[in-house]
Amino acid sequence: MMTMADYKPVKIISDNPVKNNAAFGFDAYAKTIAEVIANKENATPLVIGIYGSWGTGKTTLMENVRSLLEGDAYSDKRLFRKCKTVWFHAWKYNNEDEILAALIEQIFKTMATENFFEAAKAEIEKITKSLDKSKLFGEIIKKLTTIDISEFFSELEYKERLGFYDTFQKFFDDLVWTYLNWRAKLKTSEKPDDRNGVFVVFIDDLDRCPGERIVKVLETIKLFMDRHGCVFVIGAAIDIIEKALKENYGDEAGNFMDKIVHVTFNLPRISEKQFETYFKSSDPVLLKDIISHLPVLLPALKNNPRQLKHFQNNISLMQGIIRNTGIEIDPSSVLHCGIFEYAYPRFWRALKENPVIITMLKEKIQPIEKDLDTPGRWEIPDELFKDVPKSLQEYVKDRDLIKVIRHFSGTEEDIRRLTIYGGIVEGRVESPKPDETRREAGDLDDMVKIPAGEFLYGKEKRKENIEKEFWIDVYPMTNSGYRDFILADGYKNEEFWSNKGWEWRKENDIRESRYWTDEKWNQPDYPVVGITWYEADAFCKWLTILRKDGFTYRLPTGKEWERAARGKDGNVYPWGDEFENARCNSKESGINQTSRVTRFPNGISPEGCYDMAGNVWEWMNISYDNQKALYMLRGGAWNFLGYDCRCDFPVMSQSVSRDSSVGFRCARTVTL
């Protein structure tokens, strides 16, 4: 039983900027940038760009720079000038007038915090004497010189009119110089000199703006960037900024930023040692738990501080759930599954669907494990891939992922348990975006060559001969693959159809597969279903004409399909003679619909073909009995029992069957 002494409350890390200059090694960067700003020899206007992707610490660095400038670090008047800082969230505002008014307002508020308008009332009145006394501008001056700042800020009509910058700029310039001289305790009669003081405006999260607003912000604040006495520090992901600018300025987008920014600082990649320093200063207990995993974790999270914080928070929540539900799971398994989920969402999705993948990959990487830490490129020998299922090859090629897999010490049961509870704290959306899935599914058109020769065929396992080598699809035809046929007007071109097929299509006004618009069945990497024999046959003819690669594409014969499904030795199921519901999508699996064609690498045939038991029935090439056409299906399906998924179990069907359990795969032979 757990005692209070053993109890460890859930620890959550805040995503607020880190104010400790030493965090992530930012102290040296902050001091350098602050010195550039405070150095009285560096003329204004001055614009500094701090660039880095989201979560890399731009705000932390800018906060540290601001803290140094507002402190006593640069009090030596012989070397440094007075710096007054303003933090401006430009992403909050929409149009040019609003952005300009808000920036001026923020500067005025900064002045007001030091009671400047009251203390320097006489100097401000001197400024106004030389200015236009029009009704509009006179009212603005009146509000400032009477120190009625709150009313000035609250009346929107004046903020909007501040957009008439030509009217306002002379007053603003003189006001800024008066304020900076006042802060530096200089005589107001002295000429404006940025050696005495500057306004430092920090513009953070510019990349949070929509693209069109980024351009507005930059064009608007450029008016201020050209003013003496002002330093701007812009924090942004430069690729996002340039993408937004490119839509307006085309190839000149890069030149736009080059003309604005005088000093560029690109945030460097944070090292493992710097992450250790951060944890030591923020949470020594957390460091103890995670230190041994940093070499694996940091590359997976791209050394991004924000991603690391989010990751650790998810792990802490998951560990709390596991502890409070009384489940026995190794904490390191929680950590590594967190790495899979957060850094490798596609792999984690596959692992949740079929935990045996982790065991299979460990077995496959053993022959090359000795080379994992070898510097240089990650080369996988071709001979290794002969034994790796097609859907797992991309994972074997990923060096960082393999390192995580190698460290994983949990069981398949641990993964199943974590899948049940892990959805509560998962940091990513489970399903990838349609375009991403479509690209993934685009790799599912591989074929495998089946050599000629004898094999054991049928329930009786009698010897049959494959007279000529052929190729067959590794996976059932997916929605992604079939999509090309539809978009190529395959349903409108009579050339691809048999006479009976074309007649059937026209009579029923068929324009696509039956479930093409049904989200339950039309996911890109799921098998296309609701396909008649006519449609499958038309697809194959279209593919032959499209590719013109010297092959004839067609549906496999029953004998060819069975050879690819059971191998030479006559397996009852692709994997052996005993049914196992964890190896295929049959009624026993409880999936209750079609599944991704890559889901069961542990159920592939001896030739490496997927889903030749379960998921969907597959059409065979037409055969004849006493000149009567026979339409045959093989392989079983998601809504049929395992007994029906036997390799030697053909069923007869009508050619026009458009069931949600019926699909197909292609075969090909050399064109004679």
C-alpha positions, 0 to 999 in steps of 0.5 A: 500500500502506498504511504504519504512518504511514497506519494508523488503528486503530478508535476506540470511544467509551465509554458511561460517564458523562462526568466532565468538567463542561464536556462538553455544557455541563453545568458550569453545570447541575452547579454550579447543582444542587450549590449548591442542595444545599450551600447551608445555607439550603435546608432538608431534606427536599429532593428534586430531579428530573433529567429527560430521556429515555434517553441525554441525559446524566442520569447524566453530570450527576449524576456531575458534581454528586456530584464537586462536592459531594465536592470542595472547591468548597463549603468555605466554612462560612459559606455551605455545609454538609458533604455526604456522597453515596450512589449508590443503584441502586434498579433492582437490588432487587425488593420493598419490604423489600429496597429499604429494607434496601439503601438503609440498607445503602448509607448504612451502608457509606458511614459505614463507609468513614470508620471512623465506627463505630469512631471514634464508638463512644461516641456510638453507644452513647449512642444505643442506651441509649434504644432498645428492648432487644428480642432482635431490635433488641438483636442489630442494635445489638450488631453495630453497636456492636461494629463488626462491619459486614461480618457485619451486611451479610452476614446477610439475615435482618437486612436483611429485618427492617430493613423494619420501619421503625417499629422502626428509624427512631429509631435511624437518625435519631439515627445519621445526625445523629451521623455528620453532626455528626461529619463537620462536627466539631461537638459531639454534644450540639448539636441536629440541624441540616441547616445543618451537613450532609446526606446526598445520595442519588443514585438513578439509572436509576429508569426502568430498573425494570419499571413495577410496581417503579418504584412500589415504589421511589418509595413505599419511598424516600418514607419517607426523603424525609421525613427531615431531613438527607436530600437525594435526587436522582432521575434518570429519564425522567419520561414512563416514571415517570408511565406506571408511576404512572398504572397505580396512581394513575390521573389522580393520577400527576402529583400523586404526583411533584409532592408528592415532588419539590421542584425539577425540572430538565429536561435541555435539548436539547444544541446543535451547539456543545456537541457540538463542545466534547465532541469537542474534549475527547475526540477531536480527530481524530474531530471533524475527521472528523465536524464537517462532518456535525454539522448533518445528523447531530444532528437525525437522532439527536435531539441525544442523546449516547448515540445519537451515541456508538453511532452513531459506534462503528458507523461506526468499526467499519464503516470498519475493516471496509471498510479491512481488506477493501480495498474502495474506498468514500468514507468519507462514504458510510459515514457517511451510510448510517450515518445512514440505518440508525440514524435512519431504519430504515424508509428504510434497509430500503427502500434496502437492498432497492432502492438505486436509491431514493436516485437517484430521490429526488435527482431528485425533490427537485431542484425544491424543493432551494432551499427546504430551508433556508427557516425555518418549516414544510416545505411540499411543493407538491401538483404535486410529488407528481404525479411522486413514486411513492407509496411515496417520498412519505413520505420527501420530506415528511421534511425532516431525511431530505431533508437527509441525502439531499442530502449523500449523494455515494455511488453505488448500488453503494456502498450494495450493498457497504455492505449486504453488510458493514453487517449486521455492525455495524447498530445496529437490528433489521432488521425493524420490530415487527409493529405498526409494520409493520402501521401502515405497511402500513395506508397501502397502500390508495390507488387511482389514477383511470384516465381513459376513452379509447383505449390500445394493447392486447395483443401486437399493440398494437391500439387499444382503448377504455376507455369509463368511468373507473375506479379501481384499487389502487396496490398488490396487496392486502396481508396487512394489508388482507386481515386486516380481511376475515378479522377481520370474519368475511368467511369466515362470511358467505354474503352476500359469496360467489358461489354456487359460492364459498360451496359451495367454502368450505363443502365445504373448510372454508375459514376464511382464506387458505391461507398466513395463518399462515405467516410466510414469506408473511404479513408485513403489507406483503407481498401476500396469497397463496394466494387463489382467485378466489372469495376475491378476489371475496368480498373485493371484495363485502365492501368494497362493503358495508362502505364504502358510498361510492357505488362498486362494488368488484370485480376489474379486467377484463383490459382495465382491468388492462392499461391501468393496467399499460402506460399509453396507449402500450402498454409491454411492461412497466410501465416500457418495452419492455425487461425489467430484473430490477432493476425487479421481483420475478421469478425473475431477481431472486433474491428467491425469494419475495414481497416488500414491495409498495413495494420497486420504485418504479422499476418502477411503471406510467405511472399509478403502480401498483406490482408490475404486473410480478412479485411475484404473479399477479393475478386478473381479473374473470370473463369468458366465452367461449361462456358458459363462465366464464374465470378469468384471471391477469396480471402474472407472479410471483416464481417466473416468468421476466421473459417471463411478466411482460409486460403483454400476457401473460394466463394461464388458471387454475382458480378454486380455485388457491391458489398462493403466487404468486397474489394480487389487487388491487381496482378500483372504478367508480361504482355505477349 
